Amino acid sequence: MKKLILLSLSVLFSLYVNAKSGKDFSWENSTVYFAITDRFLDGDSTNNVNYGRKIDYGSERMNAATFHGGDFKGLLQKAKEGYFLDLGVNVLWMTDVYEQIHGWMSGSGSINDFPHYGYHGYYPLDYTQIEKNLGTVEEFRELVDTLHSQGIRVMLGANLNDPGYPTLLDAVQYGFAETGLSEQAAAEHIRNWSFDEFFAGRLGWNGWYNRDWIRMPDEDWDETNPLEATLYGMPDYKDENRNNVKIPDFLKRKWKAEGKGNDAWVNPTARKLRKDHDWNPLQYVIAWISSWVEEFGIDGFRCDIVKNVGIDRWKELNIACNNALDKWRDKHKGEPGGDWIDRFYMTGDYDGASIEYMPEYAVAGFSSMVNFYFPKRGDLDGIVYVWQAYADSMENHKDWHPFSYLNNSYHRDADSSNMIDCASTLLLSPGIIQIFYGDETGRGLSDARFNVDSNQAFRSDMNWENLDHSLLNHYKKLGRIRKNNPVIGNGRQKTIDTHTCLRYNETEKVLIKLKPNETGIINVTGVFDDGAKVEELYTGQTAVVNNGGILFPSYENDIAIIKMVSYP
């Protein structure tokens, strides 16, 4: 009981400290936790089945891309336990919350070996309300407010390129195509169903998105031009269309049929956007997406496949989101997050992006692109030079920084047998670092790895029942050190040798030593003066500098992070 009381007091103190320090936050050196909400934790089993979906096909392989039950209540539970604070996290990026297509898409493309639902948030059906499998508006509001009270920013996804696929179940429910199926039959996975045939030939375009909204496969796609190409056969918004259009009939029928019975899931700010305006297609989408910022105080977006959408459209989104965030903050002065002054944050994603400075995107409001090229083998013998390049890039471009990761929802590249060292290379890196849910706990692959589309295995359920505690503790230690010493993420770097570098600014300096020799003295000449007391932050050991060197009795996990405690 005494341990529980002490733990509770510790969490409460952390909440207080983080809420007070929220104003001191900087995006450029933040620690982002990326959670696929549906796979994180099932906090409310009563919301697991909605819209007539089928979620259990009898095996892990067939359930590779069904909804698994994770929700806002699950994230909230862990937030209240202090899970994210213990990791040093100050940004939670959760997958998109917008209502997803109700039906399934063919898994593995034309092979169609499993049903693929929008559990990951990439297949939006209705931007004006929350996906019921995740929870209600008020549950989402409580989650965001709780995170804000802990000094944690909240990031969602923004995709201006495409709506979700048209599916058999949605076609039956909203009457935009003849299927010859009952609603129950349309909900079942059909192995020999062809999406290409349905999309190109049988859809009929009866009240779904028409040619004013999206490109059609028969004449409008240009696969040589990213702005006019389809991505995985998905419908493609005509972002170049500047003519006014009406909201598609199927959405109007949907909203009319739902009436007030859906109020618990409708974004209140988006309700006024459910009528025709003198807008072109992307103006509707931008208004719908930015309404979530205005209603809940969302702090940033990860923008998907940015090169498939015109840069001017991303700039429109950035302006709309900054205006929306200002409105939310004006309305919530004195409340958590209401007095923060950082601007709305946007990072971009496209295959093969790196830390390269992209001035045209910086002008459009972006501060980074998700860095696909961060080394993922845990190589302690070469990472110092990578860090130097990242720190130099930040020094040369004050409005741009790396956004690095080990694993994400499309790439499981990190060496799973060497995650301790992988974590060290990432969490001590300059710029933003992103932890993919379960990287810190040893989450394994699901049996979906045996499917043709093995990527689904990267999105297995969080392994709460079999955590790798030694790995988790390593992430916690490094995460808190990183958070408490911002110079690690945004300081300049001086490389001393293959395993040693100094991070510094005008007021702080931290020496990072990789693979320290337990019988050897660490040379700190020119870094710390003789007689200075220093602390090795990972182990908490202290030593006094003598003749330009320091020696600690022991080290853990091949790292030493050294900071001066007092002057000589």
N, C-alpha and C positions, 0 to 999 in steps of 0.2 A: 504493500500500500504506500509506504514511504517513497519507493522508487517512482510509482505512478504520480504521486503528488509533485515530486521534483520534476518529472518529465513535463507535467502539465504547466508548472510554473515556467519552465524553460521555454516551452512553446509560446506561452502568453508573452513572455519577455521578448522573444523573437518577433512576434506579431507587432508589438509596440515599436521596437527598434526599426523594423522594416517599414512600417507605416510612416514613421517620422522621417525616415531617410529616403522615401520615394522621390522627393524633389531633387535629390542628389544623383539620381539615376542618369546613366548615359547609354544610349543604344550601342555605341561603337565598341564597347567591351562587355556587352551583356552575355549572360548564359541563358540560352533558350532551351526549353524542354518541349519537344514535339510529341504530342500524344494523338494517336488515332482513338478518338473518344470511344468508339464502339468496341475497341479491343482492350481498353484500359481497366475498367472495373465496373461490374454490374451493380449499381447501387439501388436499383428499383426494378425488380423482375416483372412488375405489372405492366411495364411499357414496352415489353420485348417484341410483341407482335402487333402490327398495325397495317392498315390499308389493304387487308386481304392477302398480305404476303405469306409465303411459306418460308420458314427459316431453318427447318431441320430436314435434311435429305438422307439422314442415316449414317453418314460417315464424315470424317474430317476432310477428306478429299472433296467430297461433294459440297460440304459446307465451307469450302475455302473462301467464298465471297458472299456468304449470307450475313445477315445481322447477328451478332453474337451477344448483345445485351449491354455493352458498356454505355454509360450515360453521364449526364451532368452530375447526378447525385454521387456517382462513383468518384468523379474528379473532385467534387466538393468534399467528400469524406476524407480523401487523402490530403487535400489542402488544409482542412481543419486539423488533421493530425500533424501538420508541419512537414509533410513529405517533401514538398518542393523547396521550402525554406532550408531544410537540412541538406539539400543538394546544392545550395547556393544559387538556385534558379531565381532570376528576376524577370523572365518573360515566359509565359505559357502560350505556346502555339498549339491550338487544337484544330482538328479538321473541321471543315465547313459545317455549319449548323443548319443551313437552309434545307427545306423539305426536298427530299430526293425522289427520283422516279420510283413509282410503286413496284413496277415489275422488274424482271431480270433481263440482263443482256447476255449474249452467248459468251461463255468463258473461253479463253484461248482463241478468240476470233472465230473463224469459220469452222474450227474443229468442234467448238461448243461442247466441251467435255464436263462443264459444270455451270450452274447458274451464277451470274455475276450481278450483284445488287450494288446500290450506291452507298454502302456502309461507310465508305471513306470520304463522302462529301463531294466527290468530283462529278456527280451526275445530277445537277439541280433540276427540279421540276417547278418549284414555286419559291422565288426569292423573298416572298413577303411573309412567310411563316416558317416556324421551326419544325425540323424533322421530329415527328412524334416519338420515334424510337430513342431519341436522346433526352427528351423531357419537355417541360413547358417553358413558357416565357418567364414566369416567375422563378423557376428553378435555375434557368440560365442567368437571370439577373442576380440571384443570390450568389451563384458561382463567381461571376465577374466582380461583384462588390466585395466578396470575401478575398479574392486574389488582390484586388486593389488595396484592401486594408492591410495586406501583407507587403505592399510595395512592389507587387508583381504586375507587370503589364500583360495585356491579353492581345494575342494576335490570331486572326482568322485567315482564311484563304479568299482570294478574289480571282475569278476567272471571267474574262470578257470575251473569250474565244468561242464558247459553245454552250448550249444548254445540254441537259442530259439526253440520252437516246430516247426515241419513241419506242415503247415496249408494248407487247401484246396486252398486258394487264391495263396499262394506262389507256390504250386504244379502246378497250372495252368499257372502262369506267367513264371515259370522257368523250367517247363516240367520234374519234377522229379517223377511224379506219375500220373497214369491214374485216373481221377476223374469222367469223363463223364459229367462235368459241364462247362458252359461258365464262363468267368471271372466275369461277373456280378452276376451269380448265386452263384459262389464260395465266393463272398464277403458278401452275405446275411447269417445271422445266421440261422443254421438248427438245430432245437431242438433235433431231433432224431439221429443226427450224433454221431458216436462213435470214439473218438480219438484212443482208445486202438486198435480197429479193424483196423483203418487206419494205425497206426504206425506199428503194428505187422504183418498185413496181406496184406494190399492193397498198401502200400507205394512203394514197388518194388525196392527201393534203386537204382533208375536209375539216377545216377549223383548227389544225395544228399550226405551227409556224409556217408562214407562206414564203413565197419568193422575195418579198420585200424584207423579210427578217433574216433568212438563211440561204446559203448556197445549196443548190440541188445537185445530185450526182450526175444528172443527165447532161448538163451543159455548163455549169458554173464553176466547177472545181478546176484549179490550175495547180497541179502538184509541183510545179517548178517554182512557185511563188508561195512562201510561207503564209503570206497574208490572205491567200485565196485557196489554200489547200485544206483538205480534211486531215484530222489527226485521229488515227485509229478508227477511221470511218465515221467519226462523230459529226453531227450537224455543225455547221460553221456560221456564226453570226456574220452578217455583212456589215462589218464595222465601218466600211467606207461609205455606206448609204447615209446621206444627209437629208433624205426626204422624210417627212412625217409619216408615221405608220400608226395603226390601231393595235391595241393589245390583242393577242390571239384569242379567238373565240373559245378555245378549250379552257383557258384560264378564267374567262368570264363565267362560263358554265360551272366551272369548279367552285368559284367563290360564291356564286348564287346558290348552288346546291348545299354547300357547307353552312351557309348562314351564320348565325351567332353561335352555333354549336362548336365552332372551332376557335372561339375567342381565346382560349387558354394557350393557343399556339401561334396566334397572329401577332406579328410585330406591330405594336400600336402606331409607331411612326410610319410604317409602310402602308397602313390602311388607306391613307389619302392618295396613295400611288396606285390604287387598284382601279383607276379609271383612265380613259383616253386623254392624253395631253398632246400638244403640238410638239411631239418629240420624234426623233429618229430612233432606230432600234437600240443603239448603245446608250442613248440618253436614258431610256427606261431602265436598262440593266444597271447603269451607274447609279441612278437614283435609288433603285431597290437595294443595291449592295451598301451604299453609303448610309441608308436609313438605319442599319444595324449599329453604325458608329454613333449616330445621333441618339438612338434609344438607349444603348447600353454603355457607351463610352469605350468602345473597342479602340485599342491604341495603335494597331498596325495591321497590315496585310502582307501575306506572302502571295505574290501575283504569279499565276501559272502561265507557262509557255508565252513569255512576254514578246518573243519575236514573231509570233503569229497574230499579233494585234498591233495596229498603228500606234506609234509613240504618242501622238497627239491625244489618243483615247486614254492612255495611261495618265497623261497629265491632267485630263479632265477628271479622272477618278481621284487623283491626288488632291486637286483643288476642292472637289466635293467632300472628300473625307476630312480635310483640315477644317472646312467650314462646319461640318457636322460635329467634329470633336469640340470645336469652340462652343457650339451651342450646348452640347452636353455639359461641358465644364462650367459654363455660365449658369446653368441650371442646378449644378451640384457643388457650388462653392462651399468650402468647409467640410465636405464629405471626402472619403478616400478617393483619390484620383482627381477630384474636382479642382485642386489648386496646382496640379502639375502643369509645367509650361513647355515640355518637349513637343515638337510637332509630330503629326501623324507619320508613322514609319512605313516605308514600303521597301521590300526586297523582291527581287525577281528571280524567276526560275526558267531556264531553258537548258536543254541537254548539251553538256560540254562547257558550261559557264565556268569561269575561273575568278581570280581576283582582279582581272584587267579592269582598269578604269574606263568607264563608258560615259563620256561627258554628255551625250545626247539624252541618255537615260537619267543622269543626275539632274539635268535641267527639268526633266519631266517629273521629278519628285522621288526618284529612287536613291537609296543610299548604299545599295550593294546588290550583287547577284549571288545566289547560292553557289558556293564554290565546290564544284565536283572533283577538284583535283587535290584536295588535301590528302597527304599520304596516309594510308590506312593499314600499314603493317606494324606499327609500333616500333619503328626504327629509331632507337635512341642515339645511334651513331651519326645520323644525318639531319635530324629534325632542327637543330639549332640554325642551320643555314636556311631552311624553309621559313622559320620564324623571322629571320633577319629580312627576308624578302617581303614578308607580310608587314612587318613594322616599318620598313622603308616605304612601302606603298601607302600606308596610312599617313606617314609624315609628308609625303609628296602630294597627297590628295585629302585635304581635311574634310571634304564632304563625301568620302567614299571609304569603305573598309571591307575586309574579308568577312564572309559568312560561311564558316567551315563546319563540316560534319564528318562522322565516321560512317554511319548508316542512315538511310532514310526509307521512305515507303516504296521506292523503286530500285534502290541499290543496297545490297547487303555485301559490302566490300571489305569491311574490317576483318582482320584476322581474329576469329573467335577464340583461338587458342592463346592469344596474346593480348587480351583486352586490358590488362593492367597497364602495359606500356602504351597501348593505343590511347587509353584514357589520359595518360600523362602527356602524350604529345598533343592531344586536342585541348585539354583544359588549361594548359600553360601557353596556349597559342595566342598571339595578338589578334584583335578583332573580335567579332561575335563568334561564339561556338554554340553548336546545336547538339543536344543529346536526344537521340531517338529513343522513345519509350522502350525500356527493357534492356538497352545497352548497358545500363548500370547494374542490372540484376542477373545477367546471364540468360536472358530469354532466348529460347531456342526456336528452331524452325518447326512449323506444323507439317502434317502429312501432305499439305498442298504442294510440297516440294516435288512430289511425284507426278503432278499434273504437268501438262505442256506449258501452261503459264505458271512457272514455279515462283514468280515474284510474289504471289499471294502468300507464300509461306513466310515471307519477311514480316507479315502483318498478323502474326499469331497472337493469341490472347496473352496478356501480361501474366507472368509466372509468379503470382503472389504466394503460391503454396510451396515453391522451391527456389527461393531467392539465393543467389550467390552472395553471401553476406560479406565475404572478404572483398569482392569486387565492389559491392555497394558502398562499403565503408571507404574504399579508395576514392570513389567518386565524391562521396560526401566531404571527405577531408580536402580534396583538391578544389571542389566547388566552393567551399566556404573560404578557403585561402584566396581563391581568385576573386571572390566577391568582396572580401575584406581588404584586399590590396588591389585597387583598380589599375594601378600602374602595370600590373601583369598583362592586362588586356589592351591598354591604350598608351603605354609608355614607349619611348624610343628604345632601341636595342643597340647594345655594343656586343658583338661576338668576340669572346676572348679566346676560345679554342673549340675543338670539335664537340665538347660536352659542356661548355660553360658559356653563359651569356649574362649580361646585365640589362635589366629593364629599369628605366629611370625617367624622371621628369624633373621639374624645378624643385620639387619638395620631397620626393620619395625615390628610393631605389631598392630593388630586390635582385639578389644574385641567384641564378638558377644553375645548379650543377647536376648533370646527369651522370649516372654510373659512378658515384663517388667511391673512392678507395678507402675502406675502413682503416687501413693502416697508413694512409697518406694524408698529408696536410693540404688543405685547400688554400691556394694562393689568393689572397684578397688585396694585394698591393694596389694602391690607387683606387680601391673601392671603399674599404673601411679602414680607419686609422688604428694604429696600435693602441690598445687599451680600451677600445670600444667593445661593449657587450652586444653580442648578436644572438639571434634566435633562429634555429632551424624550424621553420613553421610546421612542417609535416609531422615531426615527432615531438615538438615542444621543447627540445633540448637547447640549452644556452651554452655559450663559450665566450671567451675573451680573446680578441685579436692579439697575437704575439709575434713580433718579427714578420709582419705582413702575412701571417697565416692563421688558420683556425683548424681545429680538429675536434670532431664530435665522436663519442664512444661508438655510435652505431648509426646506421641508416636503414630506411625501409623502402622497398619497391624501387630501388635504384635512382632515387631522386633526393636532392637537398635543395630547399628553398630558404634562402637566408636573408634576414632583414635585421637592421640595427635596432637594438632596444634602447641603448643609452650611449651618450658620448663618453669618451675617455675622461 
